[in-house]
């Protein structure tokens, strides 16, 4: 879970996920290891809960990038989207 202080909480804004039949919801998608990062931000491993920061256009880390507690279901889900120009 990302941490922040009372002072830095002013920079967090709650976003309502956009549901679309065309997909593209940045919040509900689990991204495979090695896939291209669609949005800059903080991502959480669905296998072990580890968190990473990734920039749009980079690749998600490979499976051996860290020790997973659970072998099944390793994927990356967006936790906090950053406003990056
Ligand atoms: Zn993991």
PDB file of the backbone (N, CA, C, O) and the ligand in Angstrom, with CONECT records:
HET     ZN  A 101       1
ATOM      1  N   UNK A   1       0.850  -1.187   0.000  1.00  0.00           N
ATOM      2  CA  UNK A   1       0.000   0.000   0.000  1.00  0.00           C
ATOM      3  C   UNK A   1       0.888   1.239   0.000  1.00  0.00           C
ATOM      4  O   UNK A   1       1.777   1.354   0.843  1.00  0.00           O
ATOM      5  N   UNK A   2       0.667   2.155  -0.916  1.00  0.00           N
ATOM      6  CA  UNK A   2       1.454   3.382  -0.926  1.00  0.00           C
ATOM      7  C   UNK A   2       1.160   4.212   0.324  1.00  0.00           C
ATOM      8  O   UNK A   2       0.024   4.252   0.796  1.00  0.00           O
ATOM      9  N   UNK A   3       2.165   4.858   0.843  1.00  0.00           N
ATOM     10  CA  UNK A   3       2.005   5.672   2.033  1.00  0.00           C
ATOM     11  C   UNK A   3       2.071   7.151   1.667  1.00  0.00           C
ATOM     12  O   UNK A   3       2.755   7.542   0.721  1.00  0.00           O
ATOM     13  N   UNK A   4       1.356   7.956   2.426  1.00  0.00           N
ATOM     14  CA  UNK A   4       1.428   9.398   2.253  1.00  0.00           C
ATOM     15  C   UNK A   4       1.163  10.046   3.601  1.00  0.00           C
ATOM     16  O   UNK A   4       0.708   9.393   4.540  1.00  0.00           O
ATOM     17  N   UNK A   5       1.451  11.326   3.682  1.00  0.00           N
ATOM     18  CA  UNK A   5       1.226  12.054   4.924  1.00  0.00           C
ATOM     19  C   UNK A   5       0.007  12.954   4.765  1.00  0.00           C
ATOM     20  O   UNK A   5      -0.548  13.086   3.674  1.00  0.00           O
ATOM     21  N   UNK A   6      -0.389  13.555   5.849  1.00  0.00           N
ATOM     22  CA  UNK A   6      -1.512  14.492   5.802  1.00  0.00           C
ATOM     23  C   UNK A   6      -1.192  15.614   4.801  1.00  0.00           C
ATOM     24  O   UNK A   6      -2.066  16.062   4.059  1.00  0.00           O
ATOM     25  N   UNK A   7       0.053  16.051   4.793  1.00  0.00           N
ATOM     26  CA  UNK A   7       0.466  17.121   3.867  1.00  0.00           C
ATOM     27  C   UNK A   7       0.385  16.671   2.411  1.00  0.00           C
ATOM     28  O   UNK A   7      -0.100  17.412   1.555  1.00  0.00           O
ATOM     29  N   UNK A   8       0.858  15.457   2.130  1.00  0.00           N
ATOM     30  CA  UNK A   8       0.900  15.013   0.730  1.00  0.00           C
ATOM     31  C   UNK A   8      -0.433  14.429   0.261  1.00  0.00           C
ATOM     32  O   UNK A   8      -0.606  14.168  -0.929  1.00  0.00           O
ATOM     33  N   UNK A   9      -1.380  14.221   1.189  1.00  0.00           N
ATOM     34  CA  UNK A   9      -2.674  13.664   0.792  1.00  0.00           C
ATOM     35  C   UNK A   9      -3.418  14.606  -0.153  1.00  0.00           C
ATOM     36  O   UNK A   9      -4.307  14.175  -0.888  1.00  0.00           O
ATOM     37  N   UNK A  10      -3.062  15.870  -0.136  1.00  0.00           N
ATOM     38  CA  UNK A  10      -3.726  16.836  -1.021  1.00  0.00           C
ATOM     39  C   UNK A  10      -3.449  16.534  -2.492  1.00  0.00           C
ATOM     40  O   UNK A  10      -4.152  17.034  -3.371  1.00  0.00           O
ATOM     41  N   UNK A  11      -2.438  15.728  -2.763  1.00  0.00           N
ATOM     42  CA  UNK A  11      -2.084  15.418  -4.148  1.00  0.00           C
ATOM     43  C   UNK A  11      -2.755  14.135  -4.644  1.00  0.00           C
ATOM     44  O   UNK A  11      -2.524  13.707  -5.775  1.00  0.00           O
ATOM     45  N   UNK A  12      -3.590  13.522  -3.791  1.00  0.00           N
ATOM     46  CA  UNK A  12      -4.313  12.319  -4.202  1.00  0.00           C
ATOM     47  C   UNK A  12      -5.755  12.687  -4.530  1.00  0.00           C
ATOM     48  O   UNK A  12      -6.413  13.401  -3.773  1.00  0.00           O
ATOM     49  N   UNK A  13      -6.228  12.201  -5.643  1.00  0.00           N
ATOM     50  CA  UNK A  13      -7.596  12.464  -6.062  1.00  0.00           C
ATOM     51  C   UNK A  13      -8.265  11.137  -6.399  1.00  0.00           C
ATOM     52  O   UNK A  13      -7.714  10.323  -7.140  1.00  0.00           O
ATOM     53  N   UNK A  14      -9.465  10.929  -5.842  1.00  0.00           N
ATOM     54  CA  UNK A  14     -10.186   9.692  -6.128  1.00  0.00           C
ATOM     55  C   UNK A  14     -10.755   9.755  -7.539  1.00  0.00           C
ATOM     56  O   UNK A  14     -11.382  10.736  -7.939  1.00  0.00           O
ATOM     57  N   UNK A  15     -10.517   8.680  -8.279  1.00  0.00           N
ATOM     58  CA  UNK A  15     -10.984   8.607  -9.657  1.00  0.00           C
ATOM     59  C   UNK A  15     -11.997   7.477  -9.763  1.00  0.00           C
ATOM     60  O   UNK A  15     -11.777   6.386  -9.238  1.00  0.00           O
ATOM     61  N   UNK A  16     -13.103   7.742 -10.441  1.00  0.00           N
ATOM     62  CA  UNK A  16     -14.109   6.716 -10.668  1.00  0.00           C
ATOM     63  C   UNK A  16     -13.736   5.928 -11.913  1.00  0.00           C
ATOM     64  O   UNK A  16     -13.573   6.508 -12.986  1.00  0.00           O
ATOM     65  N   UNK A  17     -13.596   4.594 -11.779  1.00  0.00           N
ATOM     66  CA  UNK A  17     -13.243   3.792 -12.967  1.00  0.00           C
ATOM     67  C   UNK A  17     -14.289   3.948 -14.061  1.00  0.00           C
ATOM     68  O   UNK A  17     -15.489   3.983 -13.792  1.00  0.00           O
ATOM     69  N   UNK A  18     -13.822   4.040 -15.277  1.00  0.00           N
ATOM     70  CA  UNK A  18     -14.716   4.147 -16.424  1.00  0.00           C
ATOM     71  C   UNK A  18     -14.945   2.752 -17.003  1.00  0.00           C
ATOM     72  O   UNK A  18     -14.017   2.097 -17.477  1.00  0.00           O
ATOM     73  N   UNK A  19     -16.197   2.318 -16.951  1.00  0.00           N
ATOM     74  CA  UNK A  19     -16.538   0.997 -17.480  1.00  0.00           C
ATOM     75  C   UNK A  19     -16.914   1.147 -18.950  1.00  0.00           C
ATOM     76  O   UNK A  19     -17.792   1.935 -19.300  1.00  0.00           O
ATOM     77  N   UNK A  20     -16.240   0.382 -19.803  1.00  0.00           N
ATOM     78  CA  UNK A  20     -16.498   0.459 -21.236  1.00  0.00           C
ATOM     79  C   UNK A  20     -16.431  -0.929 -21.841  1.00  0.00           C
ATOM     80  O   UNK A  20     -15.592  -1.745 -21.459  1.00  0.00           O
ATOM     81  N   UNK A  21     -17.328  -1.194 -22.794  1.00  0.00           N
ATOM     82  CA  UNK A  21     -17.294  -2.487 -23.476  1.00  0.00           C
ATOM     83  C   UNK A  21     -16.032  -2.602 -24.335  1.00  0.00           C
ATOM     84  O   UNK A  21     -15.635  -3.701 -24.722  1.00  0.00           O
ATOM     85  N   UNK A  22     -15.418  -1.479 -24.623  1.00  0.00           N
ATOM     86  CA  UNK A  22     -14.194  -1.482 -25.432  1.00  0.00           C
ATOM     87  C   UNK A  22     -12.961  -1.756 -24.580  1.00  0.00           C
ATOM     88  O   UNK A  22     -11.858  -1.897 -25.108  1.00  0.00           O
ATOM     89  N   UNK A  23     -13.145  -1.832 -23.263  1.00  0.00           N
ATOM     90  CA  UNK A  23     -12.019  -2.059 -22.382  1.00  0.00           C
ATOM     91  C   UNK A  23     -11.269  -0.768 -22.126  1.00  0.00           C
ATOM     92  O   UNK A  23     -11.820   0.321 -22.286  1.00  0.00           O
ATOM     93  N   UNK A  24     -10.037  -0.888 -21.738  1.00  0.00           N
ATOM     94  CA  UNK A  24      -9.215   0.283 -21.515  1.00  0.00           C
ATOM     95  C   UNK A  24      -9.329   0.867 -20.129  1.00  0.00           C
ATOM     96  O   UNK A  24      -8.780   1.936 -19.858  1.00  0.00           O
ATOM     97  N   UNK A  25     -10.050   0.169 -19.224  1.00  0.00           N
ATOM     98  CA  UNK A  25     -10.117   0.644 -17.843  1.00  0.00           C
ATOM     99  C   UNK A  25      -8.748   0.474 -17.197  1.00  0.00           C
ATOM    100  O   UNK A  25      -8.289  -0.655 -17.021  1.00  0.00           O
ATOM    101  N   UNK A  26      -8.089   1.571 -16.841  1.00  0.00           N
ATOM    102  CA  UNK A  26      -6.739   1.436 -16.285  1.00  0.00           C
ATOM    103  C   UNK A  26      -6.723   0.778 -14.918  1.00  0.00           C
ATOM    104  O   UNK A  26      -5.678   0.295 -14.481  1.00  0.00           O
ATOM    105  N   UNK A  27      -7.873   0.748 -14.227  1.00  0.00           N
ATOM    106  CA  UNK A  27      -7.896   0.247 -12.850  1.00  0.00           C
ATOM    107  C   UNK A  27      -8.211  -1.243 -12.773  1.00  0.00           C
ATOM    108  O   UNK A  27      -7.747  -1.911 -11.849  1.00  0.00           O
ATOM    109  N   UNK A  28      -8.966  -1.771 -13.690  1.00  0.00           N
ATOM    110  CA  UNK A  28      -9.416  -3.147 -13.548  1.00  0.00           C
ATOM    111  C   UNK A  28      -8.574  -4.170 -14.284  1.00  0.00           C
ATOM    112  O   UNK A  28      -8.844  -5.368 -14.195  1.00  0.00           O
ATOM    113  N   UNK A  29      -7.575  -3.730 -14.999  1.00  0.00           N
ATOM    114  CA  UNK A  29      -6.810  -4.633 -15.849  1.00  0.00           C
ATOM    115  C   UNK A  29      -5.584  -5.182 -15.121  1.00  0.00           C
ATOM    116  O   UNK A  29      -4.819  -4.432 -14.513  1.00  0.00           O
ATOM    117  N   UNK A  30      -5.409  -6.507 -15.194  1.00  0.00           N
ATOM    118  CA  UNK A  30      -4.201  -7.143 -14.659  1.00  0.00           C
ATOM    119  C   UNK A  30      -3.232  -7.332 -15.829  1.00  0.00           C
ATOM    120  O   UNK A  30      -3.542  -8.015 -16.805  1.00  0.00           O
ATOM    121  N   UNK A  31      -2.066  -6.720 -15.714  1.00  0.00           N
ATOM    122  CA  UNK A  31      -1.091  -6.738 -16.805  1.00  0.00           C
ATOM    123  C   UNK A  31      -0.075  -7.856 -16.611  1.00  0.00           C
ATOM    124  O   UNK A  31       0.421  -8.085 -15.508  1.00  0.00           O
ATOM    125  N   UNK A  32       0.219  -8.540 -17.699  1.00  0.00           N
ATOM    126  CA  UNK A  32       1.152  -9.654 -17.637  1.00  0.00           C
ATOM    127  C   UNK A  32       2.585  -9.161 -17.492  1.00  0.00           C
ATOM    128  O   UNK A  32       2.921  -8.038 -17.868  1.00  0.00           O
ATOM    129  N   UNK A  33       3.418 -10.035 -16.935  1.00  0.00           N
ATOM    130  CA  UNK A  33       4.830  -9.701 -16.805  1.00  0.00           C
ATOM    131  C   UNK A  33       5.408  -9.454 -18.192  1.00  0.00           C
ATOM    132  O   UNK A  33       5.114 -10.184 -19.139  1.00  0.00           O
ATOM    133  N   UNK A  34       6.219  -8.434 -18.298  1.00  0.00           N
ATOM    134  CA  UNK A  34       6.857  -8.108 -19.560  1.00  0.00           C
ATOM    135  C   UNK A  34       5.999  -7.298 -20.512  1.00  0.00           C
ATOM    136  O   UNK A  34       6.484  -6.864 -21.557  1.00  0.00           O
ATOM    137  N   UNK A  35       4.727  -7.082 -20.174  1.00  0.00           N
ATOM    138  CA  UNK A  35       3.841  -6.283 -21.035  1.00  0.00           C
ATOM    139  C   UNK A  35       4.215  -4.807 -20.944  1.00  0.00           C
ATOM    140  O   UNK A  35       4.913  -4.388 -20.021  1.00  0.00           O
ATOM    141  N   UNK A  36       3.746  -4.030 -21.908  1.00  0.00           N
ATOM    142  CA  UNK A  36       4.042  -2.597 -21.894  1.00  0.00           C
ATOM    143  C   UNK A  36       3.156  -1.883 -20.882  1.00  0.00           C
ATOM    144  O   UNK A  36       1.954  -2.139 -20.811  1.00  0.00           O
ATOM    145  N   UNK A  37       3.746  -1.000 -20.110  1.00  0.00           N
ATOM    146  CA  UNK A  37       3.018  -0.234 -19.097  1.00  0.00           C
ATOM    147  C   UNK A  37       2.136   0.806 -19.793  1.00  0.00           C
ATOM    148  O   UNK A  37       2.643   1.660 -20.521  1.00  0.00           O
ATOM    149  N   UNK A  38       0.798   0.736 -19.570  1.00  0.00           N
ATOM    150  CA  UNK A  38      -0.096   1.654 -20.272  1.00  0.00           C
ATOM    151  C   UNK A  38      -0.235   3.027 -19.612  1.00  0.00           C
ATOM    152  O   UNK A  38      -0.513   4.016 -20.290  1.00  0.00           O
ATOM    153  N   UNK A  39      -0.043   3.091 -18.299  1.00  0.00           N
ATOM    154  CA  UNK A  39      -0.191   4.348 -17.563  1.00  0.00           C
ATOM    155  C   UNK A  39       0.925   4.424 -16.521  1.00  0.00           C
ATOM    156  O   UNK A  39       1.205   3.436 -15.842  1.00  0.00           O
ATOM    157  N   UNK A  40       1.549   5.569 -16.394  1.00  0.00           N
ATOM    158  CA  UNK A  40       2.562   5.743 -15.352  1.00  0.00           C
ATOM    159  C   UNK A  40       1.902   5.689 -13.986  1.00  0.00           C
ATOM    160  O   UNK A  40       0.815   6.233 -13.791  1.00  0.00           O
ATOM    161  N   UNK A  41       2.561   5.031 -13.043  1.00  0.00           N
ATOM    162  CA  UNK A  41       1.996   4.985 -11.708  1.00  0.00           C
ATOM    163  C   UNK A  41       2.587   3.880 -10.854  1.00  0.00           C
ATOM    164  O   UNK A  41       3.655   3.339 -11.142  1.00  0.00           O
ATOM    165  N   UNK A  42       1.855   3.562  -9.790  1.00  0.00           N
ATOM    166  CA  UNK A  42       2.251   2.509  -8.859  1.00  0.00           C
ATOM    167  C   UNK A  42       1.413   1.273  -9.162  1.00  0.00           C
ATOM    168  O   UNK A  42       0.189   1.353  -9.269  1.00  0.00           O
ATOM    169  N   UNK A  43       2.074   0.141  -9.297  1.00  0.00           N
ATOM    170  CA  UNK A  43       1.398  -1.120  -9.597  1.00  0.00           C
ATOM    171  C   UNK A  43       1.689  -2.127  -8.493  1.00  0.00           C
ATOM    172  O   UNK A  43       2.747  -2.098  -7.865  1.00  0.00           O
ATOM    173  N   UNK A  44       0.716  -3.028  -8.268  1.00  0.00           N
ATOM    174  CA  UNK A  44       0.835  -4.047  -7.224  1.00  0.00           C
ATOM    175  C   UNK A  44       0.814  -5.422  -7.865  1.00  0.00           C
ATOM    176  O   UNK A  44      -0.018  -5.707  -8.726  1.00  0.00           O
ATOM    177  N   UNK A  45       1.733  -6.268  -7.441  1.00  0.00           N
ATOM    178  CA  UNK A  45       1.785  -7.652  -7.929  1.00  0.00           C
ATOM    179  C   UNK A  45       0.624  -8.434  -7.328  1.00  0.00           C
ATOM    180  O   UNK A  45       0.456  -8.462  -6.109  1.00  0.00           O
ATOM    181  N   UNK A  46      -0.183  -9.075  -8.187  1.00  0.00           N
ATOM    182  CA  UNK A  46      -1.328  -9.844  -7.700  1.00  0.00           C
ATOM    183  C   UNK A  46      -0.872 -11.127  -7.016  1.00  0.00           C
ATOM    184  O   UNK A  46      -1.644 -11.741  -6.280  1.00  0.00           O
ATOM    185  N   UNK A  47       0.368 -11.539  -7.248  1.00  0.00           N
ATOM    186  CA  UNK A  47       0.867 -12.773  -6.658  1.00  0.00           C
ATOM    187  C   UNK A  47       1.355 -12.600  -5.235  1.00  0.00           C
ATOM    188  O   UNK A  47       1.118 -13.467  -4.393  1.00  0.00           O
ATOM    189  N   UNK A  48       2.033 -11.498  -4.948  1.00  0.00           N
ATOM    190  CA  UNK A  48       2.656 -11.366  -3.627  1.00  0.00           C
ATOM    191  C   UNK A  48       2.427 -10.005  -2.974  1.00  0.00           C
ATOM    192  O   UNK A  48       2.789  -9.806  -1.814  1.00  0.00           O
ATOM    193  N   UNK A  49       1.830  -9.068  -3.710  1.00  0.00           N
ATOM    194  CA  UNK A  49       1.539  -7.782  -3.099  1.00  0.00           C
ATOM    195  C   UNK A  49       2.679  -6.776  -3.180  1.00  0.00           C
ATOM    196  O   UNK A  49       2.552  -5.658  -2.681  1.00  0.00           O
ATOM    197  N   UNK A  50       3.793  -7.159  -3.802  1.00  0.00           N
ATOM    198  CA  UNK A  50       4.900  -6.217  -3.957  1.00  0.00           C
ATOM    199  C   UNK A  50       4.443  -5.053  -4.842  1.00  0.00           C
ATOM    200  O   UNK A  50       3.619  -5.232  -5.738  1.00  0.00           O
ATOM    201  N   UNK A  51       4.976  -3.886  -4.587  1.00  0.00           N
ATOM    202  CA  UNK A  51       4.594  -2.708  -5.365  1.00  0.00           C
ATOM    203  C   UNK A  51       5.789  -2.150  -6.122  1.00  0.00           C
ATOM    204  O   UNK A  51       6.925  -2.180  -5.648  1.00  0.00           O
ATOM    205  N   UNK A  52       5.496  -1.640  -7.316  1.00  0.00           N
ATOM    206  CA  UNK A  52       6.532  -1.026  -8.144  1.00  0.00           C
ATOM    207  C   UNK A  52       6.003   0.291  -8.700  1.00  0.00           C
ATOM    208  O   UNK A  52       4.794   0.515  -8.771  1.00  0.00           O
ATOM    209  N   UNK A  53       6.921   1.140  -9.086  1.00  0.00           N
ATOM    210  CA  UNK A  53       6.546   2.313  -9.859  1.00  0.00           C
ATOM    211  C   UNK A  53       7.016   2.068 -11.280  1.00  0.00           C
ATOM    212  O   UNK A  53       8.142   1.623 -11.506  1.00  0.00           O
ATOM    213  N   UNK A  54       6.143   2.362 -12.242  1.00  0.00           N
ATOM    214  CA  UNK A  54       6.469   2.125 -13.643  1.00  0.00           C
ATOM    215  C   UNK A  54       6.012   3.296 -14.490  1.00  0.00           C
ATOM    216  O   UNK A  54       4.982   3.917 -14.227  1.00  0.00           O
ATOM    217  N   UNK A  55       6.796   3.580 -15.503  1.00  0.00           N
ATOM    218  CA  UNK A  55       6.464   4.663 -16.420  1.00  0.00           C
ATOM    219  C   UNK A  55       5.823   4.119 -17.684  1.00  0.00           C
ATOM    220  O   UNK A  55       6.175   3.045 -18.173  1.00  0.00           O
ATOM    221  N   UNK A  56       4.873   4.886 -18.199  1.00  0.00           N
ATOM    222  CA  UNK A  56       4.198   4.525 -19.442  1.00  0.00           C
ATOM    223  C   UNK A  56       5.225   4.235 -20.531  1.00  0.00           C
ATOM    224  O   UNK A  56       6.177   4.991 -20.730  1.00  0.00           O
ATOM    225  N   UNK A  57       5.009   3.123 -21.232  1.00  0.00           N
ATOM    226  CA  UNK A  57       5.906   2.755 -22.324  1.00  0.00           C
ATOM    227  C   UNK A  57       7.008   1.798 -21.916  1.00  0.00           C
ATOM    228  O   UNK A  57       7.592   1.124 -22.764  1.00  0.00           O
ATOM    229  N   UNK A  58       7.304   1.731 -20.600  1.00  0.00           N
ATOM    230  CA  UNK A  58       8.287   0.751 -20.120  1.00  0.00           C
ATOM    231  C   UNK A  58       7.646  -0.629 -20.130  1.00  0.00           C
ATOM    232  O   UNK A  58       6.463  -0.767 -20.439  1.00  0.00           O
ATOM    233  N   UNK A  59       8.423  -1.647 -19.792  1.00  0.00           N
ATOM    234  CA  UNK A  59       7.905  -3.012 -19.674  1.00  0.00           C
ATOM    235  C   UNK A  59       7.759  -3.363 -18.191  1.00  0.00           C
ATOM    236  O   UNK A  59       8.578  -2.967 -17.362  1.00  0.00           O
ATOM    237  N   UNK A  60       6.684  -4.127 -17.868  1.00  0.00           N
ATOM    238  CA  UNK A  60       6.560  -4.629 -16.500  1.00  0.00           C
ATOM    239  C   UNK A  60       7.697  -5.613 -16.228  1.00  0.00           C
ATOM    240  O   UNK A  60       8.164  -6.291 -17.143  1.00  0.00           O
ATOM    241  N   UNK A  61       8.140  -5.694 -14.979  1.00  0.00           N
ATOM    242  CA  UNK A  61       9.289  -6.548 -14.655  1.00  0.00           C
ATOM    243  C   UNK A  61       9.046  -8.015 -15.001  1.00  0.00           C
ATOM    244  O   UNK A  61       7.906  -8.479 -14.983  1.00  0.00           O
ATOM    245  N   UNK A  62      10.120  -8.746 -15.319  1.00  0.00           N
ATOM    246  CA  UNK A  62       9.980 -10.178 -15.579  1.00  0.00           C
ATOM    247  C   UNK A  62       9.647 -10.930 -14.293  1.00  0.00           C
ATOM    248  O   UNK A  62       9.762 -10.393 -13.192  1.00  0.00           O
ATOM    249  N   UNK A  63       9.230 -12.189 -14.462  1.00  0.00           N
ATOM    250  CA  UNK A  63       8.787 -12.995 -13.323  1.00  0.00           C
ATOM    251  C   UNK A  63       9.874 -13.148 -12.257  1.00  0.00           C
ATOM    252  O   UNK A  63       9.570 -13.245 -11.069  1.00  0.00           O
ATOM    253  N   UNK A  64      11.130 -13.169 -12.679  1.00  0.00           N
ATOM    254  CA  UNK A  64      12.211 -13.392 -11.715  1.00  0.00           C
ATOM    255  C   UNK A  64      12.743 -12.084 -11.134  1.00  0.00           C
ATOM    256  O   UNK A  64      13.824 -12.067 -10.546  1.00  0.00           O
ATOM    257  N   UNK A  65      12.004 -10.994 -11.290  1.00  0.00           N
ATOM    258  CA  UNK A  65      12.481  -9.702 -10.796  1.00  0.00           C
ATOM    259  C   UNK A  65      12.471  -9.636  -9.275  1.00  0.00           C
ATOM    260  O   UNK A  65      13.256  -8.901  -8.675  1.00  0.00           O
ATOM    261  N   UNK A  66      11.586 -10.403  -8.655  1.00  0.00           N
ATOM    262  CA  UNK A  66      11.560 -10.459  -7.198  1.00  0.00           C
ATOM    263  C   UNK A  66      10.978 -11.795  -6.764  1.00  0.00           C
ATOM    264  O   UNK A  66      10.414 -12.525  -7.580  1.00  0.00           O
ATOM    265  N   UNK A  67      11.115 -12.119  -5.472  1.00  0.00           N
ATOM    266  CA  UNK A  67      10.628 -13.388  -4.947  1.00  0.00           C
ATOM    267  C   UNK A  67       9.133 -13.274  -4.679  1.00  0.00           C
ATOM    268  O   UNK A  67       8.705 -12.501  -3.821  1.00  0.00           O
ATOM    269  N   UNK A  68       8.337 -14.055  -5.424  1.00  0.00           N
ATOM    270  CA  UNK A  68       6.895 -14.042  -5.205  1.00  0.00           C
ATOM    271  C   UNK A  68       6.541 -15.065  -4.143  1.00  0.00           C
ATOM    272  O   UNK A  68       7.106 -16.159  -4.120  1.00  0.00           O
ATOM    273  N   UNK A  69       5.606 -14.720  -3.260  1.00  0.00           N
ATOM    274  CA  UNK A  69       5.139 -15.659  -2.249  1.00  0.00           C
ATOM    275  C   UNK A  69       4.206 -16.697  -2.863  1.00  0.00           C
ATOM    276  O   UNK A  69       4.094 -17.814  -2.358  1.00  0.00           O
ATOM    277  N   UNK A  70       3.553 -16.336  -3.924  1.00  0.00           N
ATOM    278  CA  UNK A  70       2.602 -17.226  -4.591  1.00  0.00           C
ATOM    279  C   UNK A  70       3.019 -17.330  -6.053  1.00  0.00           C
ATOM    280  O   UNK A  70       3.249 -16.311  -6.704  1.00  0.00           O
ATOM    281  N   UNK A  71       3.118 -18.534  -6.566  1.00  0.00           N
ATOM    282  CA  UNK A  71       3.568 -18.705  -7.942  1.00  0.00           C
ATOM    283  C   UNK A  71       2.469 -18.393  -8.954  1.00  0.00           C
ATOM    284  O   UNK A  71       2.743 -17.887 -10.042  1.00  0.00           O
ATOM    285  N   UNK A  72       1.241 -18.694  -8.594  1.00  0.00           N
ATOM    286  CA  UNK A  72       0.143 -18.482  -9.539  1.00  0.00           C
ATOM    287  C   UNK A  72      -0.351 -17.044  -9.498  1.00  0.00           C
ATOM    288  O   UNK A  72      -0.323 -16.400  -8.449  1.00  0.00           O
ATOM    289  N   UNK A  73      -0.796 -16.551 -10.624  1.00  0.00           N
ATOM    290  CA  UNK A  73      -1.473 -15.267 -10.682  1.00  0.00           C
ATOM    291  C   UNK A  73      -0.576 -14.062 -10.600  1.00  0.00           C
ATOM    292  O   UNK A  73      -0.998 -13.011 -10.118  1.00  0.00           O
ATOM    293  N   UNK A  74       0.659 -14.186 -11.060  1.00  0.00           N
ATOM    294  CA  UNK A  74       1.557 -13.040 -11.036  1.00  0.00           C
ATOM    295  C   UNK A  74       1.191 -12.088 -12.171  1.00  0.00           C
ATOM    296  O   UNK A  74       1.337 -12.428 -13.345  1.00  0.00           O
ATOM    297  N   UNK A  75       0.722 -10.915 -11.822  1.00  0.00           N
ATOM    298  CA  UNK A  75       0.367  -9.872 -12.781  1.00  0.00           C
ATOM    299  C   UNK A  75       0.411  -8.549 -12.033  1.00  0.00           C
ATOM    300  O   UNK A  75       0.530  -8.512 -10.808  1.00  0.00           O
ATOM    301  N   UNK A  76       0.314  -7.471 -12.789  1.00  0.00           N
ATOM    302  CA  UNK A  76       0.445  -6.144 -12.182  1.00  0.00           C
ATOM    303  C   UNK A  76      -0.856  -5.370 -12.347  1.00  0.00           C
ATOM    304  O   UNK A  76      -1.387  -5.257 -13.451  1.00  0.00           O
ATOM    305  N   UNK A  77      -1.369  -4.834 -11.226  1.00  0.00           N
ATOM    306  CA  UNK A  77      -2.590  -4.023 -11.278  1.00  0.00           C
ATOM    307  C   UNK A  77      -2.296  -2.620 -10.742  1.00  0.00           C
ATOM    308  O   UNK A  77      -1.552  -2.431  -9.781  1.00  0.00           O
ATOM    309  N   UNK A  78      -2.908  -1.665 -11.402  1.00  0.00           N
ATOM    310  CA  UNK A  78      -2.697  -0.260 -11.050  1.00  0.00           C
ATOM    311  C   UNK A  78      -3.265   0.065  -9.670  1.00  0.00           C
ATOM    312  O   UNK A  78      -4.406  -0.279  -9.361  1.00  0.00           O
ATOM    313  N   UNK A  79      -2.469   0.721  -8.856  1.00  0.00           N
ATOM    314  CA  UNK A  79      -2.883   1.137  -7.519  1.00  0.00           C
ATOM    315  C   UNK A  79      -3.043   2.662  -7.471  1.00  0.00           C
ATOM    316  O   UNK A  79      -3.991   3.169  -6.872  1.00  0.00           O
ATOM    317  N   UNK A  80      -2.132   3.376  -8.090  1.00  0.00           N
ATOM    318  CA  UNK A  80      -2.179   4.847  -8.100  1.00  0.00           C
ATOM    319  C   UNK A  80      -1.634   5.330  -9.445  1.00  0.00           C
ATOM    320  O   UNK A  80      -0.513   5.003  -9.836  1.00  0.00           O
ATOM    321  N   UNK A  81      -2.438   6.096 -10.123  1.00  0.00           N
ATOM    322  CA  UNK A  81      -2.031   6.616 -11.428  1.00  0.00           C
ATOM    323  C   UNK A  81      -1.379   7.979 -11.199  1.00  0.00           C
ATOM    324  O   UNK A  81      -1.891   8.802 -10.440  1.00  0.00           O
ATOM    325  N   UNK A  82      -0.260   8.205 -11.853  1.00  0.00           N
ATOM    326  CA  UNK A  82       0.399   9.499 -11.713  1.00  0.00           C
ATOM    327  C   UNK A  82       0.093  10.384 -12.906  1.00  0.00           C
ATOM    328  O   UNK A  82      -0.143   9.913 -14.019  1.00  0.00           O
ATOM    329  N   UNK A  83       0.104  11.669 -12.641  1.00  0.00           N
ATOM    330  CA  UNK A  83      -0.133  12.651 -13.708  1.00  0.00           C
ATOM    331  C   UNK A  83       1.230  13.037 -14.260  1.00  0.00           C
ATOM    332  O   UNK A  83       1.882  13.960 -13.771  1.00  0.00           O
ATOM    333  N   UNK A  84       1.640  12.314 -15.283  1.00  0.00           N
ATOM    334  CA  UNK A  84       2.977  12.494 -15.832  1.00  0.00           C
ATOM    335  C   UNK A  84       2.892  13.059 -17.240  1.00  0.00           C
ATOM    336  O   UNK A  84       2.202  12.506 -18.096  1.00  0.00           O
ATOM    337  N   UNK A  85       3.586  14.150 -17.476  1.00  0.00           N
ATOM    338  CA  UNK A  85       3.558  14.758 -18.820  1.00  0.00           C
ATOM    339  C   UNK A  85       4.488  14.020 -19.766  1.00  0.00           C
ATOM    340  O   UNK A  85       4.596  14.388 -20.936  1.00  0.00           O
TER     341      UNK A  85
HETATM  342 ZN    ZN A 101       5.070 -10.703  -6.890  1.00  0.00          ZN
END
